[in-house]
Amino acid sequence: MYQHTILGKVYRFDSLRELLAKASPHRTGDVLAGLSAGSYEERVAAQITLADVLLTDFLNEAVIPYEEDEVTRLIIDNHDAVAFKLVSHLTVGGLRDWLLLDETNTLVLKSIENALTPEMAAAASKIMRNQDLIAVAKKCEVVTKFRNTIGLKGHFATRLQPNHPTDDPRGIAASLLEGLLYGSGDACIGINPATDSPAAVLKIIMLIDQLREQFEIPTQSCVLSHITTTLELVNKGAPIDLCFQSIAGTQKANASFGISLSLLEEAYEATLSLNRGTVGNNVMYFETGQGSCLSANAHYGVDQQTCEARAYAVAKKFKPLLVNSVVGFIGPEYLYDGKQITRAALEDHFCGKLLGLPMGVDICYTNHAEADQDDMDNLLTLLGVAGCNFIMGIPGSDDIMLNYQSTSFHDALYLRKVLGLKPAPEFEAWLLRQGIMDEHGNPAKGGPEALLNKTNSLWLK
Amino acid sequence: MSFLKEFTQARIAIGATGTSIPTAQSLDFKLAHAHARDAVYSVMDAELLADELMQFNLPVVHLHSQATSREQYLQRPDLGRLLNELSINRLADQVENNGIVLILADGLSATAINQNAVELLRLLIPKLLAAKVKLAPLCLVEQGRVAIADCIGAELGASLSVILIGERPGLSAADSMGAYLTYQPKPGLTDDSRNCISNIRPEGLPVAVAADKLFYLIQEALSRKISGVALKDNEGLLSHK
């Protein structure tokens, strides 16, 4: 039981779970779930109360019972008690202050990646302002590798996302080619297939693989099919670089996605065994997003941001190359407007980085959310400052397959220019070699003609 | 790069000014988004629709979900799935006839319903009558979600419900209508109990094709006494028609 008195009014919170939910900044998903604070005052009362909770309390009180949930078991069993000693004396508020200290630098933060549980990270985020979330995340550096190196400070990557509503190879190829010519695609070339049949998915994989081989592009491909489809293809020896799956923060929500930790393990080991990476072997690509547990009716009374942070424990087990919070895709009943989407994205990026994950964000919105391009420009800039590992690259921001708006090829170039960021080093060298970009990151004049001429012999005719 | 444009509707080959999107393209995008936003906040023209529905010689019932405003509708999908008290009373006044109930709901684009729904019914209802399918009163629902058809169907004791509903507007289309069919509708059903025909609009799936598909699905559902995933197995047949 936790409580706090404000002007004679006593606020009681029966559990850590309830305290975390009531301390969450306002968002529609928590209201929909009936978990939100009832007033502004109650929210701050919860935040003041939460600030005084010892981190050790989180090890003694699971928000979802250990016996009932394999994600809780994963979190508790993988907790690094030795590394935790550095911060074990702290409260949640103390943790926030400590994270913001200058002495708590990149190396120190790296040393506590396994010491903090997702719930501790989520708790700290709830009493942090957007500025704090950016300042701490900026200090974290999470580097992953496959055919290139992603996440180095001063670098910023994009997933080239050339989706097509009917998976038409020429349609995909057209967007893909355009994206490459804008310098997009170092995080990966990743396609959401319109159909999940192994044959259809294989066709797209072969298309990207052929292109990648022909032009010796130092990047990795991925078709975002269900993990069982990918596993089937891996077992048949298909050229799978990255294994994709959407994941969530509870066992029950994962079950609704048709996955479990053991299935993820099986797919991870299988993909790893293909040994296709050149500079490293991070082979998993995960997507997450606040609200997925509630949407699957599997949240156990845990607020959506804490559920999201728990998903990062799942991701972490499999040493992913990329983790992408698809923040604004879920819709206004979970994140209503630009303000809520922005806040959630910064929380996700902060929590993921703190826990040692290569966080990227799909900076996006749907047409029934109270958001527009200006909101996305703001969030894009904030995430760039925060050191986000990667974003999406989509022709003109308009994904004609998934029907939502994300970041354009142009957006990534804007961010690189205003913040002086570079693509992944190996990919940047390739862009220069191909004459696509000059050394300042600007499109090279008349450069890619040779590349374009060669594509005529490929699949466009 | 413009030669690539013929292969996709994606916004490729839009050029750049510096590294940014040129003015005309930027405003073109804004206009598409404006159309989508206007569609989300568009209002069902219930009076006009009721007038047009008179041609079918069926009772028309006006209903409303428990979502009292568009803002609430967007934040509380649960309320959009439930009928308000007045609506329940209105349905209680109707005679149960075990027929199929055809429902028009605004969903996320009333524009889609205002523009496409009556035309679809004009093609569908004569087929149903010719096949001697019994029809329940026509229902118009404001601030409705798909599952509100379950409540309506159960209140009327309908054997099957078809709800025509405005789909979430995309940048390429703000007038896209969906049709969801449910056999023996009752509260508590989930989406796997339904069959869906999507993207009904002049530039998408034409109303005439949608009416054919829907008529086929209704007959199949009634004769096999199922809907949803189990009925989906026969979708191959549909595409061969």
HADDOCK unambig.tbl for C-alpha pairs under 7 A between the chains (distance, minus, plus):
assign (segid A and resid 28 and name CA) (segid B and resid 75 and name CA) 6.25 0.50 0.50
assign (segid A and resid 32 and name CA) (segid B and resid 76 and name CA) 6.30 0.50 0.50
assign (segid A and resid 170 and name CA) (segid B and resid 7 and name CA) 5.83 0.50 0.50
assign (segid A and resid 171 and name CA) (segid B and resid 7 and name CA) 4.71 0.50 0.50
assign (segid A and resid 171 and name CA) (segid B and resid 8 and name CA) 4.62 0.50 0.50
assign (segid A and resid 174 and name CA) (segid B and resid 4 and name CA) 5.27 0.50 0.50
assign (segid A and resid 174 and name CA) (segid B and resid 7 and name CA) 6.48 0.50 0.50
assign (segid A and resid 175 and name CA) (segid B and resid 12 and name CA) 6.46 0.50 0.50
assign (segid A and resid 178 and name CA) (segid B and resid 12 and name CA) 6.71 0.50 0.50
assign (segid A and resid 332 and name CA) (segid B and resid 74 and name CA) 6.17 0.50 0.50
assign (segid A and resid 332 and name CA) (segid B and resid 75 and name CA) 5.96 0.50 0.50
assign (segid A and resid 333 and name CA) (segid B and resid 74 and name CA) 6.01 0.50 0.50
assign (segid A and resid 333 and name CA) (segid B and resid 75 and name CA) 4.17 0.50 0.50
assign (segid A and resid 333 and name CA) (segid B and resid 76 and name CA) 6.10 0.50 0.50
assign (segid A and resid 333 and name CA) (segid B and resid 77 and name CA) 6.97 0.50 0.50
assign (segid A and resid 336 and name CA) (segid B and resid 75 and name CA) 6.99 0.50 0.50
assign (segid A and resid 367 and name CA) (segid B and resid 36 and name CA) 6.22 0.50 0.50
assign (segid A and resid 367 and name CA) (segid B and resid 37 and name CA) 6.27 0.50 0.50
assign (segid A and resid 367 and name CA) (segid B and resid 169 and name CA) 6.39 0.50 0.50
assign (segid A and resid 367 and name CA) (segid B and resid 170 and name CA) 6.68 0.50 0.50
assign (segid A and resid 368 and name CA) (segid B and resid 37 and name CA) 6.96 0.50 0.50
assign (segid A and resid 368 and name CA) (segid B and resid 40 and name CA) 6.28 0.50 0.50
assign (segid A and resid 395 and name CA) (segid B and resid 10 and name CA) 6.15 0.50 0.50
assign (segid A and resid 395 and name CA) (segid B and resid 11 and name CA) 5.03 0.50 0.50
assign (segid A and resid 395 and name CA) (segid B and resid 12 and name CA) 5.41 0.50 0.50
assign (segid A and resid 396 and name CA) (segid B and resid 11 and name CA) 5.04 0.50 0.50
assign (segid A and resid 396 and name CA) (segid B and resid 12 and name CA) 6.79 0.50 0.50
assign (segid A and resid 398 and name CA) (segid B and resid 11 and name CA) 6.86 0.50 0.50
assign (segid A and resid 400 and name CA) (segid B and resid 10 and name CA) 6.15 0.50 0.50
assign (segid A and resid 403 and name CA) (segid B and resid 170 and name CA) 5.46 0.50 0.50
assign (segid A and resid 404 and name CA) (segid B and resid 170 and name CA) 6.96 0.50 0.50
assign (segid A and resid 410 and name CA) (segid B and resid 19 and name CA) 5.82 0.50 0.50
assign (segid A and resid 410 and name CA) (segid B and resid 20 and name CA) 5.50 0.50 0.50
assign (segid A and resid 410 and name CA) (segid B and resid 21 and name CA) 6.59 0.50 0.50
assign (segid A and resid 413 and name CA) (segid B and resid 19 and name CA) 6.04 0.50 0.50
assign (segid A and resid 414 and name CA) (segid B and resid 19 and name CA) 6.22 0.50 0.50
assign (segid A and resid 414 and name CA) (segid B and resid 20 and name CA) 6.81 0.50 0.50
